Amino acid sequence: MKQRKQSRCLAWLKHWLKRYWYPLVVVGIELMQLMNLLYKDTSMIQWITWVAILIPALASIRFRHMGLVTVCVVYMGLAVSPVPVSFSIEFIWFAVGYLCATSPAVMGISAGTLVIAASAWGMVLADEPFFTALYASSFDVVPIVVGLSIASYRRLYEVERENRRLQLAAQSQVFATKVHDSVSHALVQISILSSPRTDKTEVVGDEQLRRIHELSARGLREMRDLVQELQLQSKQWSGDSAVSKIAVRTSRGDIPTSIAGADLEDALQEFADTLQRSGFELNLQLRGNLEEVSDTKTLVLRDCLREMATNALKYANPNYPVILLLRTTSERIYLYSANQINPKDMGFPSTNQGLVGIRHRVEALGGTVTTNTDNTSWITALTL
């Protein structure tokens, strides 16, 4: 409880300092100058000069850059006058450094250069030797260098923060795609099998309940494997050297997922079983040697077949067969799917998360995905 209270106090203090650090710095510098004036034999003209710089300095709390530029302009005017303004140099350095760090580089460098020139010219007018004035004015370069260094650090920090945000967005996209590809397919089948059908009058039997149970168990397994895989991936993305490869517990044992899913025949059999369980007729044509397909392409084809099966279950007319053509060559793979749209639906499937994810994966391997409508048919074709 005590540690929690301390952390809460530290968080509040950090937030308070982050919000009010600028007014504290401005007031602190001006109070320090006030104490210096009180300890010295200060003339009335010096008090007026201090007030002339104090007013725009306090105004900079509300109007940052405008107030600081005004301070620099007032200081330059006073520097070339007979009035001594050396007691205000601390705030001028702060103003120039802040402008260089937070405003465009041209504004900060211009303000600093003009302040240096005015200080040097004022010392020359006060009969100071030229090299002495040049040496004294060279210290005014320090806030410019410090301000530009802070600005460079801030830009690097912002770039790093933006990269982290983009990486987090990419991880979220990967998570959404994997959840859709692995789990929603089983949930769609469960929804279709358990929904009341107007063209059936018999009560749901043991066989249909068994299918629902199998689909539910498979969905839970896939969700568990997906969570484990994402946990290992997040460790790998965070730079954990102990994680050299992504391996998850699957139904085939403790082997990498990229090899466990690389079976195109099983994917085709799953596609056929999914449609046949829901009362669809499948017209399947295969050409070529399936064993020549690489594991990477097999994973993409497996996801494509799942998405095609899901769209068929959602939108296809069960009175017409679903057509699936797969042709493999030594260089290319061609997959074609077509089905009639259910007349109860108002339109064709929308290319949302499922097809967008498939398109992204296929195009990442140099392939293409096209979707089209022909009368009342929904057609999906890909080349990989």
HUHU-V576232 format. One record per residue. N is the residue number from 1. PHI is phi in whole degrees, -180 to 180 (999 if undefined). OMEGA is omega in whole degrees, -180 to 180 (NA if undefined). D_LAST is the distance of its C-alpha to the last C-alpha in Angstrom with 2 decimals. Layout:
n & phi & omega & d_last
N & PHI & OMEGA & D_LAST
N & PHI & OMEGA & D_LAST
//
This chain:
n & phi & omega & d_last
1 & 999 & -179 & 58.80
2 & -66 & 179 & 60.38
3 & -64 & 179 & 57.14
4 & -64 & 179 & 55.41
5 & -66 & 178 & 58.28
6 & -65 & 179 & 58.12
7 & -64 & 178 & 54.39
8 & -67 & 178 & 55.00
9 & -66 & 178 & 57.81
10 & -65 & 178 & 55.74
11 & -65 & 178 & 52.92
12 & -65 & 180 & 55.52
13 & -65 & 179 & 57.14
14 & -63 & 178 & 53.85
15 & -65 & -179 & 53.07
16 & -66 & 179 & 56.64
17 & -67 & 179 & 56.64
18 & -64 & -178 & 53.29
19 & -87 & -171 & 54.76
20 & -117 & -178 & 58.29
21 & -66 & -177 & 58.12
22 & -65 & 176 & 58.71
23 & -59 & 179 & 61.93
24 & -64 & 180 & 63.17
25 & -66 & -179 & 62.70
26 & -62 & -179 & 64.37
27 & -64 & 179 & 67.29
28 & -63 & 179 & 67.66
29 & -64 & -179 & 67.94
30 & -67 & 176 & 70.40
31 & -66 & 177 & 72.50
32 & -63 & 177 & 72.65
33 & -65 & 178 & 73.88
34 & -63 & 179 & 76.38
35 & -64 & 177 & 77.80
36 & -63 & 179 & 78.20
37 & -68 & -180 & 80.09
38 & -70 & -179 & 82.32
39 & -79 & -178 & 83.30
40 & -107 & 175 & 84.26
41 & -83 & -172 & 86.94
42 & -95 & 178 & 84.68
43 & -83 & -180 & 86.03
44 & -64 & -179 & 85.42
45 & -66 & 177 & 83.27
46 & -70 & 176 & 80.96
47 & -64 & 179 & 80.63
48 & -63 & 178 & 79.78
49 & -63 & 180 & 77.19
50 & -63 & 179 & 75.60
51 & -65 & 180 & 75.49
52 & -62 & 177 & 73.97
53 & -85 & -179 & 71.03
54 & -64 & -175 & 71.00
55 & -62 & 178 & 70.40
56 & -67 & 177 & 67.09
57 & -64 & 177 & 66.04
58 & -68 & 178 & 66.44
59 & -66 & 180 & 64.81
60 & -68 & 175 & 61.70
61 & -63 & 179 & 61.16
62 & -94 & -180 & 60.30
63 & -119 & -168 & 59.16
64 & -56 & -173 & 57.56
65 & -66 & 180 & 56.81
66 & -63 & 179 & 59.48
67 & -65 & -179 & 62.11
68 & -69 & 176 & 61.24
69 & -63 & 177 & 61.29
70 & -63 & 177 & 64.66
71 & -60 & 180 & 65.92
72 & -64 & 180 & 64.97
73 & -65 & 179 & 66.69
74 & -62 & -180 & 69.83
75 & -64 & 179 & 69.90
76 & -62 & 178 & 69.60
77 & -65 & 179 & 72.48
78 & -76 & -177 & 74.60
79 & -66 & -179 & 73.74
80 & -90 & 178 & 75.35
81 & -100 & 180 & 78.38
82 & -71 & -176 & 81.37
83 & -77 & 177 & 80.27
84 & -73 & -179 & 78.91
85 & -129 & -177 & 75.45
86 & -64 & -179 & 74.57
87 & -69 & -178 & 74.60
88 & -100 & -174 & 71.48
89 & -66 & -179 & 69.32
90 & -62 & -179 & 67.42
91 & -71 & 178 & 65.99
92 & -65 & 176 & 65.23
93 & -62 & 178 & 63.17
94 & -62 & -179 & 61.34
95 & -63 & -180 & 60.76
96 & -65 & 179 & 59.39
97 & -62 & 180 & 57.14
98 & -66 & 178 & 55.79
99 & -64 & 179 & 55.10
100 & -67 & -176 & 53.26
101 & -84 & -171 & 51.18
102 & -117 & -178 & 50.23
103 & -102 & 173 & 50.65
104 & -54 & -174 & 49.04
105 & -58 & -179 & 50.08
106 & -63 & -179 & 52.13
107 & -65 & -178 & 54.32
108 & -65 & -179 & 55.01
109 & -65 & 179 & 55.71
110 & -63 & 179 & 57.88
111 & -62 & 179 & 59.90
112 & -64 & 180 & 60.41
113 & -64 & 179 & 61.43
114 & -66 & 177 & 63.92
115 & -64 & 178 & 65.39
116 & -62 & -179 & 65.88
117 & -63 & 180 & 67.50
118 & -66 & 179 & 69.77
119 & -64 & 180 & 70.85
120 & -65 & -180 & 71.66
121 & -67 & 178 & 73.52
122 & -63 & 178 & 75.47
123 & -69 & 176 & 76.60
124 & -65 & 178 & 77.66
125 & -65 & 178 & 79.68
126 & -86 & 176 & 81.29
127 & 66 & 173 & 82.61
128 & -81 & 176 & 80.23
129 & -58 & -176 & 79.49
130 & -61 & -177 & 76.33
131 & -69 & 175 & 74.75
132 & -66 & 177 & 75.69
133 & -64 & 179 & 73.99
134 & -67 & 180 & 70.93
135 & -66 & -180 & 70.83
136 & -66 & -179 & 71.27
137 & -74 & -179 & 68.60
138 & -65 & 178 & 66.09
139 & -68 & 179 & 65.76
140 & -70 & 177 & 64.27
141 & -74 & -176 & 61.13
142 & -57 & 180 & 60.39
143 & -63 & 178 & 59.17
144 & -66 & -180 & 56.92
145 & -64 & 180 & 55.24
146 & -63 & -180 & 54.99
147 & -63 & 179 & 53.60
148 & -66 & 177 & 50.94
149 & -65 & 177 & 49.95
150 & -64 & 179 & 49.63
151 & -63 & 178 & 47.56
152 & -64 & 178 & 45.17
153 & -63 & 180 & 44.90
154 & -65 & 178 & 44.29
155 & -65 & 178 & 41.45
156 & -63 & 179 & 39.82
157 & -65 & 179 & 40.39
158 & -66 & 177 & 38.86
159 & -64 & 179 & 35.75
160 & -64 & 179 & 35.47
161 & -65 & 178 & 36.06
162 & -66 & 177 & 33.39
163 & -65 & 177 & 30.89
164 & -65 & 179 & 31.91
165 & -65 & 179 & 31.51
166 & -67 & 178 & 27.98
167 & -66 & 177 & 27.14
168 & -64 & 177 & 28.74
169 & -64 & 178 & 26.82
170 & -66 & 177 & 23.50
171 & -64 & 177 & 24.72
172 & -64 & 178 & 25.75
173 & -66 & 177 & 22.38
174 & -62 & 179 & 20.78
175 & -62 & -180 & 23.56
176 & -62 & -179 & 23.16
177 & -66 & -178 & 19.43
178 & -69 & 177 & 20.10
179 & -62 & 180 & 23.15
180 & -64 & -174 & 21.42
181 & -70 & -171 & 18.55
182 & -96 & -171 & 20.98
183 & -105 & -174 & 24.30
184 & -64 & 179 & 24.16
185 & -61 & 179 & 22.40
186 & -68 & -180 & 25.48
187 & -67 & 177 & 27.87
188 & -63 & 179 & 26.69
189 & -64 & 178 & 27.35
190 & -62 & -180 & 30.71
191 & -62 & -178 & 31.63
192 & -70 & -179 & 30.92
193 & -68 & -177 & 32.77
194 & -92 & -179 & 35.70
195 & -79 & 178 & 36.10
196 & -69 & 180 & 38.96
197 & -109 & -179 & 38.01
198 & -72 & -178 & 40.41
199 & -92 & 178 & 39.71
200 & -123 & -179 & 40.77
201 & -113 & -178 & 44.34
202 & -78 & 178 & 44.31
203 & -75 & 180 & 44.42
204 & -59 & -176 & 41.42
205 & -93 & -179 & 41.83
206 & -65 & -179 & 41.29
207 & -64 & 180 & 37.99
208 & -69 & 176 & 36.43
209 & -64 & 178 & 37.97
210 & -65 & 178 & 36.55
211 & -64 & 178 & 33.01
212 & -62 & 179 & 33.61
213 & -63 & 180 & 34.96
214 & -64 & 179 & 31.97
215 & -65 & 178 & 29.54
216 & -64 & 179 & 31.80
217 & -64 & 179 & 32.01
218 & -67 & 177 & 28.26
219 & -62 & 178 & 27.89
220 & -66 & 178 & 30.62
221 & -62 & -179 & 29.07
222 & -65 & 177 & 25.73
223 & -65 & 179 & 27.69
224 & -64 & 178 & 29.81
225 & -64 & -180 & 26.96
226 & -66 & 179 & 25.24
227 & -63 & 179 & 28.57
228 & -63 & 180 & 29.12
229 & -64 & -180 & 25.73
230 & -67 & 177 & 26.33
231 & -64 & 178 & 29.83
232 & -68 & 178 & 28.73
233 & -65 & 180 & 26.16
234 & -65 & 175 & 28.97
235 & -65 & 180 & 31.16
236 & -67 & 179 & 28.61
237 & -65 & -179 & 28.11
238 & -80 & 176 & 31.91
239 & 92 & 179 & 32.20
240 & -75 & -177 & 33.52
241 & -72 & -180 & 33.52
242 & -73 & 180 & 34.28
243 & -98 & -178 & 30.76
244 & -92 & 178 & 28.76
245 & -155 & -177 & 25.80
246 & -95 & 178 & 24.78
247 & -131 & -177 & 25.98
248 & -128 & 179 & 26.97
249 & -82 & 180 & 28.94
250 & -119 & -180 & 26.85
251 & -68 & 179 & 27.89
252 & -101 & 179 & 26.98
253 & 112 & -177 & 29.18
254 & -87 & -178 & 29.20
255 & -134 & -179 & 25.87
256 & -59 & -180 & 23.01
257 & -63 & -177 & 20.79
258 & -63 & 177 & 17.60
259 & -95 & -178 & 18.98
260 & -64 & -178 & 20.72
261 & -95 & -173 & 17.71
262 & -86 & 177 & 15.52
263 & -138 & -175 & 16.50
264 & -70 & 179 & 14.12
265 & -64 & 177 & 17.24
266 & -63 & 179 & 19.07
267 & -65 & 178 & 16.43
268 & -67 & 178 & 16.64
269 & -66 & 177 & 20.39
270 & -64 & 177 & 20.65
271 & -61 & -179 & 18.91
272 & -67 & -180 & 21.42
273 & -63 & -180 & 24.35
274 & -61 & -179 & 23.79
275 & -71 & -178 & 24.00
276 & -68 & 177 & 26.81
277 & -63 & -179 & 28.86
278 & -95 & 175 & 28.96
279 & 87 & 179 & 30.05
280 & -94 & 173 & 26.92
281 & -98 & -176 & 26.25
282 & -114 & 173 & 22.76
283 & -106 & -173 & 21.64
284 & -111 & 178 & 18.91
285 & -131 & -179 & 17.54
286 & -120 & 177 & 15.60
287 & -138 & 180 & 14.90
288 & 106 & -178 & 14.19
289 & -99 & -178 & 14.96
290 & -70 & -178 & 13.64
291 & -71 & 180 & 15.44
292 & -82 & -179 & 13.27
293 & -75 & -179 & 10.35
294 & -70 & -180 & 11.06
295 & -64 & -180 & 12.77
296 & -63 & 179 & 10.74
297 & -68 & 178 & 7.49
298 & -64 & 178 & 10.22
299 & -61 & 179 & 11.80
300 & -66 & 179 & 9.11
301 & -64 & 178 & 8.85
302 & -62 & 177 & 12.62
303 & -65 & 178 & 13.09
304 & -63 & 180 & 11.25
305 & -64 & 177 & 13.51
306 & -63 & 180 & 16.43
307 & -65 & 178 & 16.10
308 & -64 & 178 & 15.91
309 & -66 & 179 & 18.88
310 & -63 & 178 & 20.76
311 & -64 & 178 & 20.52
312 & -65 & 179 & 21.68
313 & -64 & -178 & 24.56
314 & -76 & -165 & 25.57
315 & -121 & -172 & 25.47
316 & -75 & 176 & 25.03
317 & -85 & -177 & 28.12
318 & -68 & 179 & 28.95
319 & -81 & 180 & 30.82
320 & -122 & -179 & 27.70
321 & -73 & 172 & 24.96
322 & -93 & -176 & 21.44
323 & -101 & 177 & 18.96
324 & -135 & 179 & 15.72
325 & -119 & 179 & 13.80
326 & -132 & 180 & 11.23
327 & -129 & -180 & 10.61
328 & -116 & 174 & 9.46
329 & -127 & -180 & 10.38
330 & -69 & -176 & 11.32
331 & -118 & -172 & 8.68
332 & -131 & 173 & 5.67
333 & -126 & -179 & 5.02
334 & -120 & 180 & 6.56
335 & -126 & -176 & 8.39
336 & -133 & 179 & 11.56
337 & -134 & 179 & 14.50
338 & -146 & 177 & 17.91
339 & -154 & 177 & 21.30
340 & -79 & -179 & 24.73
341 & -80 & 177 & 26.04
342 & -63 & -178 & 29.11
343 & -62 & 178 & 32.15
344 & -73 & -180 & 33.58
345 & -83 & -177 & 30.89
346 & -85 & -177 & 31.56
347 & -159 & -177 & 28.06
348 & -94 & 178 & 24.36
349 & -60 & 179 & 22.39
350 & -91 & -178 & 22.28
351 & -83 & -180 & 19.17
352 & -102 & -170 & 20.75
353 & -58 & -176 & 19.95
354 & -62 & -178 & 17.52
355 & -69 & 177 & 15.06
356 & -64 & 177 & 15.71
357 & -64 & 178 & 14.84
358 & -64 & 179 & 11.54
359 & -60 & -180 & 10.76
360 & -64 & -178 & 12.04
361 & -70 & -180 & 10.07
362 & -67 & -179 & 6.57
363 & -67 & 177 & 8.21
364 & -65 & 177 & 9.86
365 & -97 & 179 & 7.09
366 & 86 & -179 & 6.79
367 & -99 & 180 & 4.29
368 & -135 & 177 & 6.68
369 & -130 & 177 & 8.70
370 & -130 & 174 & 11.82
371 & -125 & -175 & 14.88
372 & -154 & 176 & 17.87
373 & -122 & 179 & 21.23
374 & -132 & -174 & 22.95
375 & 60 & 180 & 26.58
376 & -114 & -177 & 26.44
377 & -108 & 173 & 22.83
378 & -108 & -172 & 20.08
379 & -120 & 174 & 16.67
380 & -128 & -180 & 13.24
381 & -135 & 177 & 10.12
382 & -140 & 176 & 6.49
383 & -124 & -174 & 3.77
384 & -132 & NA & 0.00
//
